[in-house]
Amino acid sequence: MAVHDLYRDYRLSWFGREGEAGDVVLASRVRLARNFARLPFPNRANRQQLAEVQNRAASVFGRIEETAGQSFDAVGMDAIAQMEREVLAEKQLISKRLVENPAYRSAFISRDRKCSILVNEDDHLRIHAMASGLDLRTPLDLAFRVDDAVEETLDVAFDEKMGYLTSCPTNLGTGLRATVLLHLPGLVYTRNINNIINISQQLGLSVRGLYGEGSETVGNIFAVSNQLTLGFTEQAIIENLMNAATQIIDNERRARKALAMTSKERLEDAVWRSFGVLKYARFLGESEVLELISKVRLGLDLGLLHEATAERSSELLIASRPSYLKNLAGNDNLSQTEIDRKRAAVVREILAGGAPGQEKAT
C-alpha cells in the first residue's frame, strides 16, 4: 500500500463489522506508553533532545518491522501538510498532539494500518495497535512485539516500584490503555446509557466519545477504556475491560430487541428515512451524517434494511470527516457549505458502491 493511500483511502481493516460481536463493537485497540531512559519527557525536552528521541526510534525501525512481522511507512510530521496530518488523526492513526506540534515528531504506520507508533507525542513512544470487533488480545500481542523490539536494543525508563515511567501519572505501571469502541443506539434510545456510564466508572473505566478525551459523543459511538494502570497487570486490565464490554454488549442487544418488539414500525421508519436522506441529500452536516449512519447501521443489524452493508456504514464514518473531504478535493480552504456538499456527494458515491471522487455531475 503506497504512502499516499494513507490520506485518500477510506477503508480501515480494523474498523468495521467483522470480528467478534461486530454488531455492537466497531473495534478494539491498545496503547503502550514508553519513554527512553535519561531523556526528559517531550513536554520538557528541548529541540536537541527531541531530535535524539527521533534518532533512537529510527535506529530500531528495522528491528520493529522484523519482530512485529509488519511493514511500516515512516512519516515525518513536518514533512507533510497539516491537512494530511488531520486526515491521519481522523483515522486515529496519529493524535491531535502531532497535528498541532509537527516539529521533531513522526509516526511509523503499518501498511495494514493496524499499528501506529507515535514518536514524541506526550511520551517518547506511544505504540497503538488495533483489531476488529471485541478482540483486545490480538492488538496487545502486536504491541508487545513492537515493545520487545524497542527494549531489546534501547534502555527504557522503568522503576521497580512504579513500573514504566510516563509523562501522565495515570499511565504509570504498565503504561497500557485499552479501549473498546462500541455502537450503542439501543441503550441511548431506551435512555439507559447513563446507567452504563455510571457503572463503568465504578469499575475503574472511562467512557468518552469516538475521538477520545474531551470529544463529543455523536453517532451513538462510545469509547470505553481503563482509567489506571498502576498496580494492575496487563492481563488484569484486559480481562476487566473485556468483562465490562461483554456486559455492555448484552445490555445493548437486549435494548435493541426491546425496541424492535415495542416500536418496530417507528424504528423501521426512522431507519429508512435516514437511509433516504443519506442516499439522496445534496448537503449533509458532520454531526447530522453520523446520526444518520447510526440509525442505518442499527437497521442493518436488526435486519430492517438490506439496501446497504455494515461495511459501507463504517467506510462512511471515515469518508465523511472534514479533513478527509478537503484532502480529497485538494483544497484546504473549502467553505462549510462546500464541505457539506462534498460530504453528501461522497456518501452517495459510497452507498452506490463506488469510490469517492467518481460520481458524475447530476
C-alpha positions in Angstrom: 0.0 0.0 0.0 1.5 3.3 -1.1 2.1 6.1 1.4 -0.4 8.4 -0.4 -3.1 5.9 0.4 -2.7 7.0 4.0 -4.6 10.1 3.1 -7.0 9.0 0.4 -8.1 5.5 1.4 -11.3 5.5 3.4 -11.2 1.8 4.4 -9.5 0.6 7.6 -9.1 -3.1 8.0 -9.7 -2.9 11.8 -12.7 -0.7 11.7 -16.0 -2.3 10.7 -18.3 -5.2 11.4 -16.0 -8.2 11.0 -14.9 -9.8 14.3 -16.5 -11.0 17.5 -19.6 -9.0 18.5 -19.3 -6.9 15.4 -22.9 -5.8 15.5 -22.0 -3.7 18.6 -18.2 -3.4 18.7 -16.6 -1.4 16.0 -13.0 -2.0 17.0 -10.6 -2.8 19.9 -7.3 -1.0 20.4 -4.5 -0.9 22.9 -1.8 1.7 23.5 1.5 1.3 25.3 3.4 4.4 26.6 7.2 4.1 26.7 10.0 6.5 27.3 13.7 6.3 26.8 16.0 6.4 29.9 17.9 9.6 30.7 15.9 11.8 28.4 13.1 14.3 29.6 9.6 13.7 28.5 8.6 15.5 25.3 6.8 18.4 27.0 10.1 19.2 28.9 12.6 18.4 26.2 14.5 20.9 24.0 14.9 20.5 20.3 18.2 18.6 20.6 16.6 16.1 23.0 13.5 15.7 20.8 15.8 15.0 17.8 17.7 12.4 19.9 14.4 10.6 20.6 13.6 10.5 16.9 17.1 9.2 16.2 16.7 6.4 18.7 13.3 5.5 17.4 14.7 5.4 13.8 17.6 3.2 14.9 15.2 0.3 15.8 12.9 0.8 12.8 14.2 -2.3 11.0 14.1 -4.4 14.2 10.5 -3.3 14.8 9.4 -4.5 11.3 11.2 -7.8 11.8 9.8 -8.5 15.3 6.3 -7.3 14.6 6.1 -9.0 11.2 4.9 -5.8 9.7 6.0 -3.3 7.0 5.7 0.3 8.1 5.5 3.7 6.5 7.8 6.2 8.3 6.0 9.6 8.2 7.7 12.8 9.5 5.0 15.1 10.7 6.8 18.3 9.5 7.3 16.7 6.1 3.5 16.5 5.3 0.8 19.2 5.1 -1.4 20.0 8.1 -4.4 18.8 6.2 -2.7 15.4 5.7 -1.9 15.2 9.4 -5.5 16.0 10.2 -6.6 13.1 8.0 -4.4 10.7 9.9 -5.9 12.0 13.1 -9.4 11.5 11.8 -8.4 7.9 11.1 -7.0 7.6 14.6 -3.6 6.7 13.2 -2.0 9.7 15.0 -3.1 12.1 17.7 -4.0 15.8 17.7 -0.8 16.5 19.5 1.2 15.5 16.4 -1.1 17.6 14.2 -0.6 20.7 16.2 3.2 20.2 17.0 4.8 18.6 14.0 8.4 19.6 14.6 10.6 16.7 15.7 7.6 14.4 15.7 6.9 11.4 13.5 4.9 8.2 13.1 5.6 4.6 11.9 2.3 3.4 10.4 1.9 -0.3 9.4 0.9 -1.0 5.8 -2.3 -2.8 7.0 -3.0 0.2 9.3 -3.3 -2.0 12.3 -0.4 -0.5 14.2 1.0 3.0 14.5 4.0 4.2 16.6 3.9 7.8 17.6 7.3 9.5 18.3 7.5 12.5 20.7 3.8 12.7 21.5 3.1 13.0 25.3 5.6 10.2 25.7 8.7 9.3 23.6 6.9 6.4 22.1 3.2 5.5 22.0 2.5 2.2 20.4 -1.0 1.8 19.1 -2.5 -1.5 17.8 -6.0 -2.2 16.6 -8.3 -5.1 15.7 -11.9 -5.6 14.5 -14.6 -6.5 16.9 -14.1 -7.4 20.6 -10.5 -8.5 20.5 -8.0 -6.9 22.8 -5.6 -9.8 22.9 -4.5 -9.7 19.3 -3.6 -6.0 19.3 -1.9 -6.4 22.7 0.3 -9.2 21.3 1.2 -6.9 18.4 2.0 -4.0 20.7 4.1 -6.3 22.9 6.2 -7.4 19.9 6.9 -3.8 19.0 7.8 -3.1 22.6 10.1 -6.1 22.7 12.0 -4.8 19.6 12.5 -1.5 21.3 13.5 -2.8 24.7 15.9 -5.4 23.2 18.0 -2.5 21.8 17.3 0.6 23.9 17.1 1.5 27.6 13.5 2.3 28.5 12.6 4.3 31.6 11.4 1.8 34.2 11.3 1.7 38.0 10.9 -1.5 40.1 8.1 0.0 42.2 6.4 2.4 39.8 6.8 0.3 36.6 7.1 2.1 33.3 7.6 5.9 33.8 5.3 8.0 31.8 4.5 11.7 31.3 1.0 11.3 32.8 0.7 9.7 36.3 -2.4 7.7 35.3 -0.3 5.7 32.8 2.4 4.7 35.4 2.8 0.9 35.8 2.1 -1.0 32.7 1.6 2.1 30.5 -1.3 0.3 28.9 -4.5 2.0 27.8 -7.0 -0.5 26.3 -10.2 0.7 24.5 -13.3 -0.8 23.0 -15.3 1.3 20.5 -19.0 0.5 20.9 -22.1 1.4 18.9 -24.9 1.8 21.5 -28.0 3.2 19.9 -30.3 0.8 21.7 -29.1 2.0 25.1 -29.3 5.6 24.0 -32.8 5.4 22.6 -34.1 3.4 25.6 -32.4 6.0 27.9 -30.3 3.5 29.7 -26.9 4.8 28.6 -26.3 6.9 31.7 -26.7 3.8 33.9 -24.0 2.1 31.8 -21.7 5.1 32.1 -22.1 5.2 35.9 -21.5 1.5 36.3 -18.4 1.7 34.1 -16.9 4.5 36.1 -17.4 2.4 39.3 -15.4 -0.4 37.6 -12.5 2.0 37.0 -13.4 2.6 33.4 -13.8 5.8 31.4 -16.5 6.4 28.8 -15.7 9.0 26.1 -16.7 9.9 22.6 -15.2 8.4 19.5 -12.3 10.7 19.4 -11.2 10.4 23.0 -11.0 12.7 25.9 -13.0 15.9 25.5 -14.7 14.7 22.3 -18.4 15.0 21.8 -20.4 11.8 21.8 -22.1 11.6 18.4 -23.4 8.8 16.3 -24.0 6.8 19.5 -20.4 5.6 19.5 -18.6 5.4 22.8 -15.0 4.6 23.7 -14.7 2.6 26.9 -11.2 2.4 28.4 -9.3 1.5 31.6 -8.5 4.6 33.7 -5.5 3.4 35.7 -2.6 1.1 35.0 -0.5 1.3 38.2 -1.0 -1.8 40.4 -2.5 -3.9 37.7 -1.0 -6.4 35.3 -1.7 -6.1 31.6 -3.8 -9.3 31.8 -5.9 -7.9 34.6 -6.6 -4.7 32.7 -7.6 -6.6 29.6 -9.8 -9.1 31.5 -11.6 -6.3 33.4 -12.4 -4.4 30.2 -13.4 -7.5 28.3 -15.8 -8.5 31.1 -17.3 -5.0 31.2 -17.6 -4.8 27.4 -19.4 -8.2 27.3 -21.9 -6.9 29.8 -22.5 -3.7 27.8 -22.9 -5.7 24.6 -25.5 -7.9 26.3 -27.4 -4.9 27.5 -27.3 -3.2 24.1 -28.6 -6.3 22.4 -31.5 -6.5 24.9 -32.3 -2.9 24.3 -32.3 -3.4 20.6 -34.6 -6.4 20.9 -37.0 -4.3 23.1 -37.1 -1.5 20.6 -37.8 -4.0 17.8 -40.6 -5.5 19.7 -42.3 -2.4 21.1 -41.6 0.2 18.4 -40.8 -1.7 15.2 -42.8 0.4 12.8 -41.4 3.7 14.1 -37.9 2.3 14.2 -38.2 1.0 10.7 -39.5 4.3 9.5 -36.6 6.1 11.2 -34.1 3.7 9.6 -35.5 4.1 6.1 -35.8 7.9 6.4 -32.2 8.1 7.4 -31.1 5.9 4.5 -33.2 8.0 2.1 -31.5 11.2 3.3 -28.0 9.7 3.0 -28.8 8.3 -0.4 -30.3 11.5 -1.9 -29.3 14.5 0.1 -27.2 17.2 -1.6 -25.9 18.8 1.7 -25.0 16.9 4.9 -23.6 18.3 8.1 -20.9 16.4 10.1 -23.0 15.6 13.2 -26.1 15.0 11.1 -24.4 12.4 8.9 -23.1 10.5 12.0 -26.5 10.3 13.5 -28.0 9.1 10.2 -25.3 6.5 9.8 -26.0 5.2 13.3 -29.7 4.7 12.5 -28.9 3.0 9.2 -26.4 0.7 10.9 -28.9 -0.2 13.6 -31.4 -1.1 10.8 -28.9 -3.3 9.1 -28.0 -5.1 12.3 -31.7 -5.7 13.1 -32.5 -6.9 9.6 -34.8 -3.9 8.9 -32.7 -2.7 5.9 -31.0 -4.6 3.2 -30.1 -1.9 0.8 -26.6 -1.3 2.2 -23.9 -3.1 4.2 -22.4 -2.5 7.7 -19.0 -2.3 6.0 -20.3 0.7 3.9 -21.5 2.4 7.0 -18.1 2.0 8.6 -16.5 3.5 5.5 -18.8 6.5 5.7 -17.5 7.3 9.2 -14.1 7.9 7.7 -15.0 9.4 4.4 -17.4 11.9 5.8 -14.8 13.7 8.0 -14.0 17.3 7.1 -10.2 17.0 6.6 -10.6 13.8 4.5 -13.1 15.7 2.3 -10.8 18.7 2.0 -7.9 16.5 1.1 -10.0 14.6 -1.5 -10.9 17.9 -3.1 -7.3 19.1 -2.9 -8.4 22.3 -1.3 -7.8 23.2 2.4 -10.0 26.3 2.1 -13.3 24.8 1.4 -16.2 26.7 2.9 -18.6 24.9 5.3 -21.2 24.9 2.5 -18.7 23.3 0.1 -17.7 20.7 2.7 -21.4 19.8 3.3 -22.0 19.5 -0.4 -18.8 17.4 -0.9 -19.8 15.2 2.1 -23.2 14.5 0.6 -21.7 13.6 -2.8 -19.1 11.2 -1.2 -21.9 9.5 0.9 -24.0 9.0 -2.3 -21.0 7.5 -4.1 -20.1 5.0 -1.4 -23.7 3.9 -0.9 -23.9 3.3 -4.7 -20.9 1.0 -4.4 -18.4 3.5 -5.9 -15.4 5.3 -4.5 -15.2 9.0 -3.5 -14.4 11.3 -6.4 -16.1 9.1 -9.1 -19.6 10.5 -9.0 -20.7 12.2 -12.2 -22.5 15.5 -12.1 -26.2 15.2 -11.6 
